[in-house]
Amino acid sequence: MLDLLQPLLHVSGHAIAPFILGWLFWRDRWWRAGLIMAATIAIDADHLLADPIYDPDRCSIGFHPLHTMWAGFAYLAMLAIPNWKIRAVAVGCLLHLATDGGDCIMQDL
């Protein structure tokens, strides 16, 4: 069951949840906010620095530079910038970290 649930939650966290959050936080421009948050999948470019690039058993949190605690603090700090687009990027990056963190938890089960 977990073998099916983990990828479903992962894909939903990266592709569906941004639009739900966009509707909750920026209802008048939820579609654009959702697209911006979904585009934060680009922080996965830091996986290109790893060898191997993809390891299904590796937890990306704390391993890749844009998936560290320090990056998380930077994403949190971005929430203080009074621009909805910057805040959407910040929320998207934090959602990305939460989604990947959920994978790490499920890997340990």
C-alpha positions in Angstrom: 0.0 0.0 0.0 2.8 2.4 0.9 4.5 1.7 -2.4 1.4 3.2 -4.1 0.7 6.0 -1.6 4.2 7.5 -1.6 4.4 8.4 -5.3 0.8 9.6 -5.2 1.4 12.0 -2.4 4.7 13.1 -3.9 3.2 14.0 -7.3 0.1 15.5 -5.7 2.4 17.7 -3.4 4.3 19.0 -6.4 1.5 19.3 -9.0 -1.9 19.6 -7.3 -1.2 21.2 -3.9 0.3 24.4 -5.4 -3.1 25.2 -7.1 -5.0 24.4 -3.9 -2.7 26.8 -2.0 -3.0 29.3 -4.7 -6.8 29.2 -4.4 -6.6 29.5 -0.6 -4.1 32.4 -0.4 -4.5 34.3 -3.7 -8.0 33.5 -4.8 -8.2 36.4 -7.3 -5.1 35.1 -9.1 -5.0 31.5 -8.0 -4.1 30.0 -11.4 -0.9 32.2 -11.8 0.0 31.6 -8.1 -0.4 27.9 -8.6 1.8 27.9 -11.7 4.5 29.9 -9.9 4.4 27.5 -7.0 4.4 24.4 -9.3 7.4 25.9 -11.1 9.4 25.8 -7.9 10.1 22.1 -8.8 13.1 23.9 -10.4 14.9 23.7 -7.1 15.4 20.0 -8.0 18.1 21.2 -10.4 20.4 20.8 -7.4 20.1 17.0 -7.9 22.4 17.5 -10.9 25.2 18.1 -8.4 24.8 14.6 -6.9 26.4 11.3 -7.9 24.3 9.5 -8.8 21.9 12.2 -10.0 18.9 10.1 -8.9 18.8 7.7 -6.1 15.3 6.5 -5.1 16.5 5.5 -1.6 18.2 8.9 -0.9 16.4 11.5 1.2 16.9 14.9 -0.5 16.3 16.9 2.6 19.7 17.9 4.0 21.5 16.3 1.1 21.0 18.7 -1.8 22.0 22.4 -1.4 18.5 23.8 -2.1 16.9 21.2 0.2 18.8 22.2 3.4 17.7 23.9 6.6 19.5 27.1 5.5 17.6 27.1 2.2 14.4 26.6 4.2 15.3 29.6 6.3 15.8 31.7 3.1 12.4 30.5 1.8 10.8 31.5 5.1 12.5 34.9 5.0 11.1 35.5 1.5 7.6 35.4 3.0 8.4 38.9 4.5 8.8 40.4 1.1 5.6 42.3 0.2 5.2 40.9 -3.3 2.7 38.2 -4.0 4.9 36.6 -6.6 7.9 36.3 -4.3 5.7 35.0 -1.6 4.3 32.4 -4.0 7.8 31.3 -4.8 8.5 31.0 -1.1 5.4 29.0 -0.4 6.1 26.8 -3.4 9.7 26.1 -2.1 8.4 25.4 1.4 5.8 23.1 0.0 8.5 21.3 -2.1 10.6 20.8 1.1 7.5 19.5 2.9 6.6 17.1 0.1 10.2 15.8 -0.1 10.3 15.6 3.7 7.2 13.4 3.6 9.0 11.1 1.2 11.9 10.8 3.7 9.5 9.9 6.5 7.8 7.3 4.4 11.2 5.8 3.3 11.9 5.1 7.0 8.6 3.2 7.5 
